[in-house]
């Protein structure tokens, strides 16, 4: 996989969407070997070896124009991704 100097990224989630969003990302990223590695009150770290993708409970929403991508050794289709794309 490509190397990067980015250590981790954190995305915000409002309280009512926090746990469902954590579960969605765990399922969507599982083909890349991601799992829940660390959990503290109001923040969860996911990763394959160390937590590099964090979801934090915040009283805010994800800003528009925000983009992030994950590298994979091959094309991975999430079972939760819309099939009409």
N, C-alpha and C positions, 0 to 999 in steps of 0.2 A: 504494500500500500504506500501511497504517497506520504512523505513526511510533512510535518507542519510545525510551526512555532506556536500555534494556538494551544494553550494548555487546557482550557475548558470554556464552556459557554453556559450561561444561565438564562432561562426564559421565565417570564412571570406568568402566573395563573391566579385568577381570583379564587377566593375560598370555595365557592360553590362548584368550581370546575377543577380544583386541584387534584383530588383523588382520581376522578375519571380520566383526566389528562395523563397522570402518571401511569395508570393502567394501559391507556391507549399507546403511549410511547413504549412501554415495556413489551407489548405485543408486536407493535410495528417494527421495533428495532431488534427483536429476538433473532431474526435471521442473520444479523451481523454479530451475534454473540453478546449483545447488550442485555444486562440484567440490573436489578436494583443492587447497588453495592453499599451505599450509605444512606441513612435516614436520620434526620434531626427534626425537631418541631418545625413544621412549615417549609421544609426543603428536602428534596430527594435527589441523590446522585446516581445516575445510570452510567454504565460503561461495560466494556468487555474485560478489561484488566484492572482499570482504576476509574473512578468516577470523573468523566470528562463532559458529561451532559447533565446539567442540573435543572430541576424544575422547582421554582420558589413560589410559595403562596404569597401573593401581593395583592393589595387593593387597587389593581390596575388591569389593563388589558395589553395584549401584545400590540405594539405599534405597527401601523401599516407600513409596508415597505421593508419589513424585517425578513431576512432570508438566511437560511443555513442549509447545508447539505452534508450527507454522510457518504464516505467512500465505501465501496464494496468490491470484492474480487470479481463479481459478476453481476448481471442484472438481477435485482431482487424486487419482487412484487409483493407488497404487503397485502395480506388478506383483507385489510380494512380500507385499502385504497380503492377509489371508485373505478369500476371496470369500464366505464364509458369514455375514458380518456384515450 
